[in-house]
Amino acid sequence: APAEEWISRSDEDIIGATMSELAKLFPDEISADQSKAKIIKYHVVKTPRSVYKTVPNCEPCRPLQRSPIEGFYLAGDYTKQKYLASMEGAVLSGKLCAQAIVQD
């Protein structure tokens, strides 16, 4: 992320790169040449502004899980935690939020 370099690429290029990456991650199930798992149908959706992009001085804008309002807590990938906007960040944020609630 961000996916700027992929927006102008063809669907076939994107699928090929995806299959190559999946073949590295799951070599017993997937091969880049599709001799194992096969893609039967696909549709590539390109959303150029949907990916979080790090830019200078934005980290201070991310709120903590414990808000300044008593009893009001925040969880989500946008809150302050060590990962960028991602599923991992959302999960960690939820854990941090729950810890704040228990502490309070």
C-alpha positions in Angstrom: 0.0 0.0 0.0 -0.6 2.4 -1.5 -1.4 0.7 -4.8 -0.6 3.6 -7.1 1.7 1.5 -9.3 -1.1 -1.1 -9.8 -4.0 1.3 -10.9 -2.8 1.6 -14.5 -1.8 -2.1 -14.8 -4.1 -4.6 -16.6 -6.3 -7.0 -14.8 -4.2 -9.8 -16.1 -1.0 -8.3 -14.7 -2.7 -7.9 -11.3 -4.1 -11.4 -11.2 -0.7 -12.8 -12.3 1.1 -10.9 -9.5 -1.5 -12.0 -7.0 -1.2 -15.6 -8.0 2.6 -15.5 -7.8 2.4 -14.0 -4.3 -0.2 -16.6 -3.2 2.0 -19.4 -4.6 4.8 -18.2 -2.3 2.5 -18.2 0.7 0.6 -21.4 0.0 2.9 -23.6 -2.2 1.0 -26.8 -1.5 -2.3 -25.4 -2.7 -1.5 -22.8 -5.3 0.9 -22.4 -8.1 1.4 -19.3 -10.2 0.7 -21.3 -13.4 -2.6 -22.5 -12.0 -1.7 -26.2 -12.2 -3.1 -26.6 -8.7 -5.9 -24.2 -7.6 -7.5 -22.5 -10.7 -9.2 -19.2 -11.1 -12.5 -19.8 -12.8 -13.8 -16.2 -12.8 -12.5 -12.9 -11.5 -13.2 -9.2 -11.4 -10.5 -6.7 -10.4 -11.8 -3.6 -8.6 -9.5 -0.6 -8.6 -10.2 2.0 -5.9 -7.2 4.4 -5.9 -8.2 6.2 -2.7 -9.2 3.3 -0.5 -5.8 2.4 0.7 -4.2 4.1 3.7 -1.1 6.1 2.7 1.4 7.3 5.3 2.3 11.0 4.9 4.4 13.1 7.3 2.9 14.5 10.5 -0.4 12.5 10.4 0.4 10.1 13.2 -0.4 12.7 15.9 -3.9 13.0 14.4 -4.8 9.4 15.2 -6.8 9.3 18.5 -6.1 7.0 21.4 -8.6 4.3 22.4 -9.3 6.2 25.6 -11.0 9.4 24.7 -11.1 12.6 26.7 -14.8 11.9 27.3 -15.4 9.8 30.4 -16.7 6.3 29.5 -16.2 6.9 25.7 -13.7 4.6 24.0 -12.6 4.2 20.4 -11.6 1.1 18.5 -10.7 0.8 14.8 -7.7 0.7 12.4 -7.6 4.5 12.4 -6.8 4.8 16.1 -3.3 5.0 17.6 -1.6 1.6 17.4 1.5 0.1 15.8 0.0 -1.0 12.5 -1.3 1.1 9.7 -4.9 1.0 8.7 -5.4 -2.8 8.4 -7.3 -5.7 9.8 -4.3 -6.3 12.2 -4.6 -2.7 13.3 -8.3 -3.0 13.9 -7.8 -6.1 16.0 -5.0 -4.6 18.0 -7.0 -1.5 18.5 -9.9 -3.5 19.9 -7.6 -5.2 22.3 -6.2 -1.9 23.5 -9.7 -0.5 23.8 -10.8 -3.5 25.9 -7.7 -3.1 28.1 -8.4 0.6 28.7 -12.0 -0.2 29.7 -10.8 -2.9 32.2 -8.2 -0.5 33.6 -10.8 2.2 34.1 
